[in-house]
Amino acid sequence: GPVGSLRLGAVETVAALDLPRMLESLRHRHPELSVELSTGTTHELIRLLKDLKLDVVIVSGLAPDKTLTGLPARTDELVLIHAAAGDMPTIKRNRPAPPVYVYKVGCAFRAALEGWLGSLKAVPAAVNELGTLDGILAHVAAGNGVTALPARIVEHHMLRDALHTRPLPGGFGKLATSIVWRQDSTDGPRLRAFTAIALESLGSAK
């Protein structure tokens, strides 16, 4: 079987929900293959991959150019998330939008939310950048603003009873999760072993 180390990058949502089970399967099937994990935004991880600092990444969206190979593993439904308590936030064309809580620039979920608000010319009252999923959802649950994330994130989160969701409209509401690596990669056996397990795990995740 494959041996050595694989440098893996993953977006925060995948790292929180999918990677524990995925890496457990990898450890059982390929005990001689170890993984060094980094997290970041899609943009950050793609840059590290191109700079030869990562071997494979799991990101939101598709491979951005021809120097990379990508396998779409699943399609997530993005939802607008707001507090269950109180009134539903009003977001209308040419009207100010509530404050948003998002990851830093380079996050595909943030880009989808900002793209939708931009299409409505609905400027948020504030843009608040946080570094963790729990922090973002805690603020939203408290009624401080809104965010957009995959529906499955809310379904599995400890604050799910304090949150309400509604689909993100139009073409902004669907986003692929993909496994991406460089076309010139020489880590064939390690990549094949990891990719098989990653596709299985991501495809079966509910």
PyMOL commands that place a pseudoatom at each C-alpha (Angstrom):
pseudoatom trace, name=CA, resn=GLY, resi=1, chain=A, elem=C, hetatm=0, pos=[0.000, 0.000, 0.000]
pseudoatom trace, name=CA, resn=PRO, resi=2, chain=A, elem=C, hetatm=0, pos=[0.973, 3.674, -0.193]
pseudoatom trace, name=CA, resn=VAL, resi=3, chain=A, elem=C, hetatm=0, pos=[3.483, 4.930, 2.359]
pseudoatom trace, name=CA, resn=GLY, resi=4, chain=A, elem=C, hetatm=0, pos=[4.731, 8.335, 3.423]
pseudoatom trace, name=CA, resn=SER, resi=5, chain=A, elem=C, hetatm=0, pos=[2.971, 11.618, 4.066]
pseudoatom trace, name=CA, resn=LEU, resi=6, chain=A, elem=C, hetatm=0, pos=[0.299, 13.511, 2.142]
pseudoatom trace, name=CA, resn=ARG, resi=7, chain=A, elem=C, hetatm=0, pos=[-0.125, 17.261, 2.685]
pseudoatom trace, name=CA, resn=LEU, resi=8, chain=A, elem=C, hetatm=0, pos=[-3.872, 17.898, 2.688]
pseudoatom trace, name=CA, resn=GLY, resi=9, chain=A, elem=C, hetatm=0, pos=[-5.729, 21.198, 2.707]
pseudoatom trace, name=CA, resn=ALA, resi=10, chain=A, elem=C, hetatm=0, pos=[-9.457, 21.515, 3.389]
pseudoatom trace, name=CA, resn=VAL, resi=11, chain=A, elem=C, hetatm=0, pos=[-11.978, 24.274, 3.853]
pseudoatom trace, name=CA, resn=GLU, resi=12, chain=A, elem=C, hetatm=0, pos=[-13.205, 24.681, 7.432]
pseudoatom trace, name=CA, resn=THR, resi=13, chain=A, elem=C, hetatm=0, pos=[-16.631, 23.139, 6.870]
pseudoatom trace, name=CA, resn=VAL, resi=14, chain=A, elem=C, hetatm=0, pos=[-15.181, 19.955, 5.374]
pseudoatom trace, name=CA, resn=ALA, resi=15, chain=A, elem=C, hetatm=0, pos=[-12.533, 19.786, 8.095]
pseudoatom trace, name=CA, resn=ALA, resi=16, chain=A, elem=C, hetatm=0, pos=[-15.205, 19.980, 10.798]
pseudoatom trace, name=CA, resn=LEU, resi=17, chain=A, elem=C, hetatm=0, pos=[-17.810, 17.584, 9.388]
pseudoatom trace, name=CA, resn=ASP, resi=18, chain=A, elem=C, hetatm=0, pos=[-16.161, 15.219, 6.929]
pseudoatom trace, name=CA, resn=LEU, resi=19, chain=A, elem=C, hetatm=0, pos=[-12.486, 14.801, 7.717]
pseudoatom trace, name=CA, resn=PRO, resi=20, chain=A, elem=C, hetatm=0, pos=[-12.711, 12.955, 11.047]
pseudoatom trace, name=CA, resn=ARG, resi=21, chain=A, elem=C, hetatm=0, pos=[-14.492, 9.993, 9.462]
pseudoatom trace, name=CA, resn=MET, resi=22, chain=A, elem=C, hetatm=0, pos=[-12.488, 10.280, 6.248]
pseudoatom trace, name=CA, resn=LEU, resi=23, chain=A, elem=C, hetatm=0, pos=[-9.124, 10.187, 7.990]
pseudoatom trace, name=CA, resn=GLU, resi=24, chain=A, elem=C, hetatm=0, pos=[-10.287, 7.344, 10.220]
pseudoatom trace, name=CA, resn=SER, resi=25, chain=A, elem=C, hetatm=0, pos=[-11.045, 5.284, 7.105]
pseudoatom trace, name=CA, resn=LEU, resi=26, chain=A, elem=C, hetatm=0, pos=[-7.697, 6.228, 5.597]
pseudoatom trace, name=CA, resn=ARG, resi=27, chain=A, elem=C, hetatm=0, pos=[-5.879, 5.179, 8.782]
pseudoatom trace, name=CA, resn=HIS, resi=28, chain=A, elem=C, hetatm=0, pos=[-7.571, 1.771, 8.808]
pseudoatom trace, name=CA, resn=ARG, resi=29, chain=A, elem=C, hetatm=0, pos=[-7.090, 1.011, 5.115]
pseudoatom trace, name=CA, resn=HIS, resi=30, chain=A, elem=C, hetatm=0, pos=[-3.635, 2.534, 4.647]
pseudoatom trace, name=CA, resn=PRO, resi=31, chain=A, elem=C, hetatm=0, pos=[-1.870, 2.618, 8.028]
pseudoatom trace, name=CA, resn=GLU, resi=32, chain=A, elem=C, hetatm=0, pos=[1.479, 3.527, 6.454]
pseudoatom trace, name=CA, resn=LEU, resi=33, chain=A, elem=C, hetatm=0, pos=[0.063, 6.700, 4.891]
pseudoatom trace, name=CA, resn=SER, resi=34, chain=A, elem=C, hetatm=0, pos=[-0.019, 9.760, 7.144]
pseudoatom trace, name=CA, resn=VAL, resi=35, chain=A, elem=C, hetatm=0, pos=[-1.733, 13.112, 6.535]
pseudoatom trace, name=CA, resn=GLU, resi=36, chain=A, elem=C, hetatm=0, pos=[-0.586, 16.628, 7.404]
pseudoatom trace, name=CA, resn=LEU, resi=37, chain=A, elem=C, hetatm=0, pos=[-3.704, 18.814, 7.550]
pseudoatom trace, name=CA, resn=SER, resi=38, chain=A, elem=C, hetatm=0, pos=[-4.095, 22.542, 6.898]
pseudoatom trace, name=CA, resn=THR, resi=39, chain=A, elem=C, hetatm=0, pos=[-7.323, 24.548, 6.720]
pseudoatom trace, name=CA, resn=GLY, resi=40, chain=A, elem=C, hetatm=0, pos=[-8.125, 27.801, 4.940]
pseudoatom trace, name=CA, resn=THR, resi=41, chain=A, elem=C, hetatm=0, pos=[-10.364, 29.435, 2.398]
pseudoatom trace, name=CA, resn=THR, resi=42, chain=A, elem=C, hetatm=0, pos=[-10.725, 27.985, -1.090]
pseudoatom trace, name=CA, resn=HIS, resi=43, chain=A, elem=C, hetatm=0, pos=[-8.557, 30.773, -2.510]
pseudoatom trace, name=CA, resn=GLU, resi=44, chain=A, elem=C, hetatm=0, pos=[-5.807, 30.229, 0.079]
pseudoatom trace, name=CA, resn=LEU, resi=45, chain=A, elem=C, hetatm=0, pos=[-5.727, 26.467, -0.399]
pseudoatom trace, name=CA, resn=ILE, resi=46, chain=A, elem=C, hetatm=0, pos=[-5.564, 26.683, -4.194]
pseudoatom trace, name=CA, resn=ARG, resi=47, chain=A, elem=C, hetatm=0, pos=[-2.661, 29.133, -3.897]
pseudoatom trace, name=CA, resn=LEU, resi=48, chain=A, elem=C, hetatm=0, pos=[-0.784, 26.798, -1.515]
pseudoatom trace, name=CA, resn=LEU, resi=49, chain=A, elem=C, hetatm=0, pos=[-1.416, 23.895, -3.886]
pseudoatom trace, name=CA, resn=LYS, resi=50, chain=A, elem=C, hetatm=0, pos=[0.031, 25.820, -6.827]
pseudoatom trace, name=CA, resn=ASP, resi=51, chain=A, elem=C, hetatm=0, pos=[3.010, 26.889, -4.691]
pseudoatom trace, name=CA, resn=LEU, resi=52, chain=A, elem=C, hetatm=0, pos=[3.808, 23.191, -4.028]
pseudoatom trace, name=CA, resn=LYS, resi=53, chain=A, elem=C, hetatm=0, pos=[3.068, 23.560, -0.308]
pseudoatom trace, name=CA, resn=LEU, resi=54, chain=A, elem=C, hetatm=0, pos=[0.111, 21.156, -0.430]
pseudoatom trace, name=CA, resn=ASP, resi=55, chain=A, elem=C, hetatm=0, pos=[-0.386, 17.925, -2.372]
pseudoatom trace, name=CA, resn=VAL, resi=56, chain=A, elem=C, hetatm=0, pos=[-4.192, 17.836, -2.561]
pseudoatom trace, name=CA, resn=VAL, resi=57, chain=A, elem=C, hetatm=0, pos=[-7.037, 20.072, -1.386]
pseudoatom trace, name=CA, resn=ILE, resi=58, chain=A, elem=C, hetatm=0, pos=[-10.762, 19.760, -0.757]
pseudoatom trace, name=CA, resn=VAL, resi=59, chain=A, elem=C, hetatm=0, pos=[-12.382, 23.057, -1.683]
pseudoatom trace, name=CA, resn=SER, resi=60, chain=A, elem=C, hetatm=0, pos=[-15.651, 24.650, -2.706]
pseudoatom trace, name=CA, resn=GLY, resi=61, chain=A, elem=C, hetatm=0, pos=[-16.129, 25.038, -6.442]
pseudoatom trace, name=CA, resn=LEU, resi=62, chain=A, elem=C, hetatm=0, pos=[-14.268, 23.476, -9.365]
pseudoatom trace, name=CA, resn=ALA, resi=63, chain=A, elem=C, hetatm=0, pos=[-10.600, 23.438, -10.358]
pseudoatom trace, name=CA, resn=PRO, resi=64, chain=A, elem=C, hetatm=0, pos=[-9.930, 27.044, -11.470]
pseudoatom trace, name=CA, resn=ASP, resi=65, chain=A, elem=C, hetatm=0, pos=[-7.505, 26.415, -14.345]
pseudoatom trace, name=CA, resn=LYS, resi=66, chain=A, elem=C, hetatm=0, pos=[-5.896, 23.814, -16.588]
pseudoatom trace, name=CA, resn=THR, resi=67, chain=A, elem=C, hetatm=0, pos=[-2.818, 23.323, -14.408]
pseudoatom trace, name=CA, resn=LEU, resi=68, chain=A, elem=C, hetatm=0, pos=[-5.034, 21.545, -11.875]
pseudoatom trace, name=CA, resn=THR, resi=69, chain=A, elem=C, hetatm=0, pos=[-7.150, 18.411, -11.928]
pseudoatom trace, name=CA, resn=GLY, resi=70, chain=A, elem=C, hetatm=0, pos=[-10.396, 18.314, -9.979]
pseudoatom trace, name=CA, resn=LEU, resi=71, chain=A, elem=C, hetatm=0, pos=[-13.049, 15.742, -9.162]
pseudoatom trace, name=CA, resn=PRO, resi=72, chain=A, elem=C, hetatm=0, pos=[-16.438, 17.093, -8.020]
pseudoatom trace, name=CA, resn=ALA, resi=73, chain=A, elem=C, hetatm=0, pos=[-17.438, 14.980, -5.004]
pseudoatom trace, name=CA, resn=ARG, resi=74, chain=A, elem=C, hetatm=0, pos=[-20.878, 16.412, -4.234]
pseudoatom trace, name=CA, resn=THR, resi=75, chain=A, elem=C, hetatm=0, pos=[-23.079, 19.475, -4.665]
pseudoatom trace, name=CA, resn=ASP, resi=76, chain=A, elem=C, hetatm=0, pos=[-24.123, 21.372, -1.566]
pseudoatom trace, name=CA, resn=GLU, resi=77, chain=A, elem=C, hetatm=0, pos=[-27.264, 23.467, -1.186]
pseudoatom trace, name=CA, resn=LEU, resi=78, chain=A, elem=C, hetatm=0, pos=[-26.384, 26.910, 0.161]
pseudoatom trace, name=CA, resn=VAL, resi=79, chain=A, elem=C, hetatm=0, pos=[-28.903, 28.503, 2.512]
pseudoatom trace, name=CA, resn=LEU, resi=80, chain=A, elem=C, hetatm=0, pos=[-29.344, 31.920, 4.048]
pseudoatom trace, name=CA, resn=ILE, resi=81, chain=A, elem=C, hetatm=0, pos=[-29.137, 31.466, 7.828]
pseudoatom trace, name=CA, resn=HIS, resi=82, chain=A, elem=C, hetatm=0, pos=[-30.727, 33.713, 10.438]
pseudoatom trace, name=CA, resn=ALA, resi=83, chain=A, elem=C, hetatm=0, pos=[-31.841, 33.478, 14.055]
pseudoatom trace, name=CA, resn=ALA, resi=84, chain=A, elem=C, hetatm=0, pos=[-34.915, 31.385, 14.828]
pseudoatom trace, name=CA, resn=ALA, resi=85, chain=A, elem=C, hetatm=0, pos=[-36.053, 33.956, 17.399]
pseudoatom trace, name=CA, resn=GLY, resi=86, chain=A, elem=C, hetatm=0, pos=[-37.533, 37.227, 16.167]
pseudoatom trace, name=CA, resn=ASP, resi=87, chain=A, elem=C, hetatm=0, pos=[-38.670, 38.267, 12.714]
pseudoatom trace, name=CA, resn=MET, resi=88, chain=A, elem=C, hetatm=0, pos=[-37.153, 36.977, 9.495]
pseudoatom trace, name=CA, resn=PRO, resi=89, chain=A, elem=C, hetatm=0, pos=[-34.629, 39.520, 8.156]
pseudoatom trace, name=CA, resn=THR, resi=90, chain=A, elem=C, hetatm=0, pos=[-35.935, 41.537, 5.224]
pseudoatom trace, name=CA, resn=ILE, resi=91, chain=A, elem=C, hetatm=0, pos=[-33.690, 41.532, 2.174]
pseudoatom trace, name=CA, resn=LYS, resi=92, chain=A, elem=C, hetatm=0, pos=[-35.098, 43.444, -0.787]
pseudoatom trace, name=CA, resn=ARG, resi=93, chain=A, elem=C, hetatm=0, pos=[-33.743, 44.992, -3.949]
pseudoatom trace, name=CA, resn=ASN, resi=94, chain=A, elem=C, hetatm=0, pos=[-32.134, 48.416, -3.456]
pseudoatom trace, name=CA, resn=ARG, resi=95, chain=A, elem=C, hetatm=0, pos=[-32.623, 48.219, 0.317]
pseudoatom trace, name=CA, resn=PRO, resi=96, chain=A, elem=C, hetatm=0, pos=[-29.940, 47.943, 3.019]
pseudoatom trace, name=CA, resn=ALA, resi=97, chain=A, elem=C, hetatm=0, pos=[-29.341, 44.338, 4.075]
pseudoatom trace, name=CA, resn=PRO, resi=98, chain=A, elem=C, hetatm=0, pos=[-28.712, 43.104, 7.640]
pseudoatom trace, name=CA, resn=PRO, resi=99, chain=A, elem=C, hetatm=0, pos=[-25.114, 42.717, 8.856]
pseudoatom trace, name=CA, resn=VAL, resi=100, chain=A, elem=C, hetatm=0, pos=[-23.406, 39.605, 7.502]
pseudoatom trace, name=CA, resn=TYR, resi=101, chain=A, elem=C, hetatm=0, pos=[-21.046, 37.237, 9.337]
pseudoatom trace, name=CA, resn=VAL, resi=102, chain=A, elem=C, hetatm=0, pos=[-18.575, 35.545, 7.024]
pseudoatom trace, name=CA, resn=TYR, resi=103, chain=A, elem=C, hetatm=0, pos=[-15.135, 34.046, 6.619]
pseudoatom trace, name=CA, resn=LYS, resi=104, chain=A, elem=C, hetatm=0, pos=[-12.430, 36.234, 5.123]
pseudoatom trace, name=CA, resn=VAL, resi=105, chain=A, elem=C, hetatm=0, pos=[-12.192, 37.036, 1.426]
pseudoatom trace, name=CA, resn=GLY, resi=106, chain=A, elem=C, hetatm=0, pos=[-11.464, 33.903, -0.596]
pseudoatom trace, name=CA, resn=CYS, resi=107, chain=A, elem=C, hetatm=0, pos=[-14.281, 31.865, 0.958]
pseudoatom trace, name=CA, resn=ALA, resi=108, chain=A, elem=C, hetatm=0, pos=[-16.675, 30.526, -1.690]
pseudoatom trace, name=CA, resn=PHE, resi=109, chain=A, elem=C, hetatm=0, pos=[-19.655, 30.742, 0.692]
pseudoatom trace, name=CA, resn=ARG, resi=110, chain=A, elem=C, hetatm=0, pos=[-18.945, 34.416, 1.316]
pseudoatom trace, name=CA, resn=ALA, resi=111, chain=A, elem=C, hetatm=0, pos=[-18.594, 35.004, -2.426]
pseudoatom trace, name=CA, resn=ALA, resi=112, chain=A, elem=C, hetatm=0, pos=[-22.002, 33.401, -3.062]
pseudoatom trace, name=CA, resn=LEU, resi=113, chain=A, elem=C, hetatm=0, pos=[-23.695, 35.504, -0.380]
pseudoatom trace, name=CA, resn=GLU, resi=114, chain=A, elem=C, hetatm=0, pos=[-22.070, 38.708, -1.569]
pseudoatom trace, name=CA, resn=GLY, resi=115, chain=A, elem=C, hetatm=0, pos=[-22.894, 37.820, -5.167]
pseudoatom trace, name=CA, resn=TRP, resi=116, chain=A, elem=C, hetatm=0, pos=[-26.578, 37.389, -4.326]
pseudoatom trace, name=CA, resn=LEU, resi=117, chain=A, elem=C, hetatm=0, pos=[-26.732, 40.610, -2.301]
pseudoatom trace, name=CA, resn=GLY, resi=118, chain=A, elem=C, hetatm=0, pos=[-24.861, 42.405, -5.060]
pseudoatom trace, name=CA, resn=SER, resi=119, chain=A, elem=C, hetatm=0, pos=[-27.394, 41.225, -7.643]
pseudoatom trace, name=CA, resn=LEU, resi=120, chain=A, elem=C, hetatm=0, pos=[-30.086, 42.886, -5.507]
pseudoatom trace, name=CA, resn=LYS, resi=121, chain=A, elem=C, hetatm=0, pos=[-27.959, 45.988, -4.832]
pseudoatom trace, name=CA, resn=ALA, resi=122, chain=A, elem=C, hetatm=0, pos=[-28.645, 45.277, -1.161]
pseudoatom trace, name=CA, resn=VAL, resi=123, chain=A, elem=C, hetatm=0, pos=[-25.608, 46.558, 0.732]
pseudoatom trace, name=CA, resn=PRO, resi=124, chain=A, elem=C, hetatm=0, pos=[-25.054, 44.922, 4.166]
pseudoatom trace, name=CA, resn=ALA, resi=125, chain=A, elem=C, hetatm=0, pos=[-25.094, 47.219, 7.180]
pseudoatom trace, name=CA, resn=ALA, resi=126, chain=A, elem=C, hetatm=0, pos=[-21.752, 45.652, 8.162]
pseudoatom trace, name=CA, resn=VAL, resi=127, chain=A, elem=C, hetatm=0, pos=[-19.432, 42.879, 7.001]
pseudoatom trace, name=CA, resn=ASN, resi=128, chain=A, elem=C, hetatm=0, pos=[-18.019, 40.960, 9.968]
pseudoatom trace, name=CA, resn=GLU, resi=129, chain=A, elem=C, hetatm=0, pos=[-15.134, 38.553, 9.337]
pseudoatom trace, name=CA, resn=LEU, resi=130, chain=A, elem=C, hetatm=0, pos=[-14.690, 35.653, 11.749]
pseudoatom trace, name=CA, resn=GLY, resi=131, chain=A, elem=C, hetatm=0, pos=[-12.235, 32.788, 11.628]
pseudoatom trace, name=CA, resn=THR, resi=132, chain=A, elem=C, hetatm=0, pos=[-14.406, 29.931, 12.880]
pseudoatom trace, name=CA, resn=LEU, resi=133, chain=A, elem=C, hetatm=0, pos=[-17.667, 28.276, 11.944]
pseudoatom trace, name=CA, resn=ASP, resi=134, chain=A, elem=C, hetatm=0, pos=[-18.819, 28.228, 15.574]
pseudoatom trace, name=CA, resn=GLY, resi=135, chain=A, elem=C, hetatm=0, pos=[-18.206, 31.955, 15.922]
pseudoatom trace, name=CA, resn=ILE, resi=136, chain=A, elem=C, hetatm=0, pos=[-20.177, 32.809, 12.797]
pseudoatom trace, name=CA, resn=LEU, resi=137, chain=A, elem=C, hetatm=0, pos=[-23.164, 30.684, 13.796]
pseudoatom trace, name=CA, resn=ALA, resi=138, chain=A, elem=C, hetatm=0, pos=[-23.114, 31.939, 17.390]
pseudoatom trace, name=CA, resn=HIS, resi=139, chain=A, elem=C, hetatm=0, pos=[-23.530, 35.531, 16.205]
pseudoatom trace, name=CA, resn=VAL, resi=140, chain=A, elem=C, hetatm=0, pos=[-26.257, 34.565, 13.753]
pseudoatom trace, name=CA, resn=ALA, resi=141, chain=A, elem=C, hetatm=0, pos=[-28.121, 32.562, 16.406]
pseudoatom trace, name=CA, resn=ALA, resi=142, chain=A, elem=C, hetatm=0, pos=[-27.989, 35.610, 18.681]
pseudoatom trace, name=CA, resn=GLY, resi=143, chain=A, elem=C, hetatm=0, pos=[-29.721, 37.681, 16.009]
pseudoatom trace, name=CA, resn=ASN, resi=144, chain=A, elem=C, hetatm=0, pos=[-26.713, 39.854, 15.190]
pseudoatom trace, name=CA, resn=GLY, resi=145, chain=A, elem=C, hetatm=0, pos=[-26.884, 39.223, 11.445]
pseudoatom trace, name=CA, resn=VAL, resi=146, chain=A, elem=C, hetatm=0, pos=[-27.062, 36.569, 8.715]
pseudoatom trace, name=CA, resn=THR, resi=147, chain=A, elem=C, hetatm=0, pos=[-24.730, 34.256, 6.853]
pseudoatom trace, name=CA, resn=ALA, resi=148, chain=A, elem=C, hetatm=0, pos=[-24.782, 31.682, 4.028]
pseudoatom trace, name=CA, resn=LEU, resi=149, chain=A, elem=C, hetatm=0, pos=[-23.463, 28.134, 4.406]
pseudoatom trace, name=CA, resn=PRO, resi=150, chain=A, elem=C, hetatm=0, pos=[-24.340, 24.630, 3.180]
pseudoatom trace, name=CA, resn=ALA, resi=151, chain=A, elem=C, hetatm=0, pos=[-27.613, 23.387, 4.666]
pseudoatom trace, name=CA, resn=ARG, resi=152, chain=A, elem=C, hetatm=0, pos=[-25.906, 20.272, 6.041]
pseudoatom trace, name=CA, resn=ILE, resi=153, chain=A, elem=C, hetatm=0, pos=[-23.725, 22.456, 8.281]
pseudoatom trace, name=CA, resn=VAL, resi=154, chain=A, elem=C, hetatm=0, pos=[-26.769, 23.745, 10.141]
pseudoatom trace, name=CA, resn=GLU, resi=155, chain=A, elem=C, hetatm=0, pos=[-28.362, 20.293, 10.305]
pseudoatom trace, name=CA, resn=HIS, resi=156, chain=A, elem=C, hetatm=0, pos=[-25.331, 18.947, 12.204]
pseudoatom trace, name=CA, resn=HIS, resi=157, chain=A, elem=C, hetatm=0, pos=[-24.494, 21.972, 14.363]
pseudoatom trace, name=CA, resn=MET, resi=158, chain=A, elem=C, hetatm=0, pos=[-25.211, 22.231, 18.090]
pseudoatom trace, name=CA, resn=LEU, resi=159, chain=A, elem=C, hetatm=0, pos=[-27.012, 25.559, 17.522]
pseudoatom trace, name=CA, resn=ARG, resi=160, chain=A, elem=C, hetatm=0, pos=[-29.390, 24.159, 14.886]
pseudoatom trace, name=CA, resn=ASP, resi=161, chain=A, elem=C, hetatm=0, pos=[-32.487, 24.717, 17.063]
pseudoatom trace, name=CA, resn=ALA, resi=162, chain=A, elem=C, hetatm=0, pos=[-31.626, 28.427, 17.332]
pseudoatom trace, name=CA, resn=LEU, resi=163, chain=A, elem=C, hetatm=0, pos=[-31.269, 28.871, 13.570]
pseudoatom trace, name=CA, resn=HIS, resi=164, chain=A, elem=C, hetatm=0, pos=[-33.640, 29.095, 10.617]
pseudoatom trace, name=CA, resn=THR, resi=165, chain=A, elem=C, hetatm=0, pos=[-32.681, 28.661, 6.980]
pseudoatom trace, name=CA, resn=ARG, resi=166, chain=A, elem=C, hetatm=0, pos=[-34.076, 29.447, 3.554]
pseudoatom trace, name=CA, resn=PRO, resi=167, chain=A, elem=C, hetatm=0, pos=[-32.588, 28.578, 0.152]
pseudoatom trace, name=CA, resn=LEU, resi=168, chain=A, elem=C, hetatm=0, pos=[-30.208, 31.053, -1.416]
pseudoatom trace, name=CA, resn=PRO, resi=169, chain=A, elem=C, hetatm=0, pos=[-32.024, 32.025, -4.646]
pseudoatom trace, name=CA, resn=GLY, resi=170, chain=A, elem=C, hetatm=0, pos=[-31.005, 31.573, -8.240]
pseudoatom trace, name=CA, resn=GLY, resi=171, chain=A, elem=C, hetatm=0, pos=[-27.623, 30.286, -9.304]
pseudoatom trace, name=CA, resn=PHE, resi=172, chain=A, elem=C, hetatm=0, pos=[-26.097, 31.227, -5.960]
pseudoatom trace, name=CA, resn=GLY, resi=173, chain=A, elem=C, hetatm=0, pos=[-27.679, 28.317, -4.099]
pseudoatom trace, name=CA, resn=LYS, resi=174, chain=A, elem=C, hetatm=0, pos=[-25.627, 25.389, -5.456]
pseudoatom trace, name=CA, resn=LEU, resi=175, chain=A, elem=C, hetatm=0, pos=[-21.911, 24.870, -4.922]
pseudoatom trace, name=CA, resn=ALA, resi=176, chain=A, elem=C, hetatm=0, pos=[-19.707, 21.866, -5.663]
pseudoatom trace, name=CA, resn=THR, resi=177, chain=A, elem=C, hetatm=0, pos=[-17.210, 20.401, -3.227]
pseudoatom trace, name=CA, resn=SER, resi=178, chain=A, elem=C, hetatm=0, pos=[-14.184, 19.160, -5.167]
pseudoatom trace, name=CA, resn=ILE, resi=179, chain=A, elem=C, hetatm=0, pos=[-10.936, 17.284, -4.629]
pseudoatom trace, name=CA, resn=VAL, resi=180, chain=A, elem=C, hetatm=0, pos=[-8.168, 19.111, -6.502]
pseudoatom trace, name=CA, resn=TRP, resi=181, chain=A, elem=C, hetatm=0, pos=[-4.486, 18.400, -7.174]
pseudoatom trace, name=CA, resn=ARG, resi=182, chain=A, elem=C, hetatm=0, pos=[-1.797, 19.553, -9.599]
pseudoatom trace, name=CA, resn=GLN, resi=183, chain=A, elem=C, hetatm=0, pos=[-1.632, 17.894, -12.994]
pseudoatom trace, name=CA, resn=ASP, resi=184, chain=A, elem=C, hetatm=0, pos=[2.126, 17.487, -12.623]
pseudoatom trace, name=CA, resn=SER, resi=185, chain=A, elem=C, hetatm=0, pos=[1.852, 15.746, -9.254]
pseudoatom trace, name=CA, resn=THR, resi=186, chain=A, elem=C, hetatm=0, pos=[4.160, 12.779, -8.695]
pseudoatom trace, name=CA, resn=ASP, resi=187, chain=A, elem=C, hetatm=0, pos=[2.273, 11.456, -5.650]
pseudoatom trace, name=CA, resn=GLY, resi=188, chain=A, elem=C, hetatm=0, pos=[0.266, 8.938, -7.682]
pseudoatom trace, name=CA, resn=PRO, resi=189, chain=A, elem=C, hetatm=0, pos=[-0.193, 6.051, -5.189]
pseudoatom trace, name=CA, resn=ARG, resi=190, chain=A, elem=C, hetatm=0, pos=[-0.869, 8.354, -2.248]
pseudoatom trace, name=CA, resn=LEU, resi=191, chain=A, elem=C, hetatm=0, pos=[-3.274, 10.515, -4.242]
pseudoatom trace, name=CA, resn=ARG, resi=192, chain=A, elem=C, hetatm=0, pos=[-5.187, 7.524, -5.591]
pseudoatom trace, name=CA, resn=ALA, resi=193, chain=A, elem=C, hetatm=0, pos=[-5.571, 6.015, -2.127]
pseudoatom trace, name=CA, resn=PHE, resi=194, chain=A, elem=C, hetatm=0, pos=[-6.731, 9.263, -0.579]
pseudoatom trace, name=CA, resn=THR, resi=195, chain=A, elem=C, hetatm=0, pos=[-9.013, 10.270, -3.455]
pseudoatom trace, name=CA, resn=ALA, resi=196, chain=A, elem=C, hetatm=0, pos=[-10.875, 6.947, -3.417]
pseudoatom trace, name=CA, resn=ILE, resi=197, chain=A, elem=C, hetatm=0, pos=[-11.679, 7.312, 0.272]
pseudoatom trace, name=CA, resn=ALA, resi=198, chain=A, elem=C, hetatm=0, pos=[-12.455, 11.028, -0.013]
pseudoatom trace, name=CA, resn=LEU, resi=199, chain=A, elem=C, hetatm=0, pos=[-14.927, 10.489, -2.858]
pseudoatom trace, name=CA, resn=GLU, resi=200, chain=A, elem=C, hetatm=0, pos=[-16.616, 7.707, -0.925]
pseudoatom trace, name=CA, resn=SER, resi=201, chain=A, elem=C, hetatm=0, pos=[-16.855, 9.773, 2.253]
pseudoatom trace, name=CA, resn=LEU, resi=202, chain=A, elem=C, hetatm=0, pos=[-17.981, 13.038, 0.670]
pseudoatom trace, name=CA, resn=GLY, resi=203, chain=A, elem=C, hetatm=0, pos=[-20.451, 11.336, -1.633]
pseudoatom trace, name=CA, resn=SER, resi=204, chain=A, elem=C, hetatm=0, pos=[-22.147, 9.466, 1.204]
pseudoatom trace, name=CA, resn=ALA, resi=205, chain=A, elem=C, hetatm=0, pos=[-22.211, 12.383, 3.673]
pseudoatom trace, name=CA, resn=LYS, resi=206, chain=A, elem=C, hetatm=0, pos=[-25.670, 13.499, 4.762]
for i in range(1, 206): cmd.bond("trace and resi %d" % i, "trace and resi %d" % (i + 1))
show_as sticks, trace
zoom trace
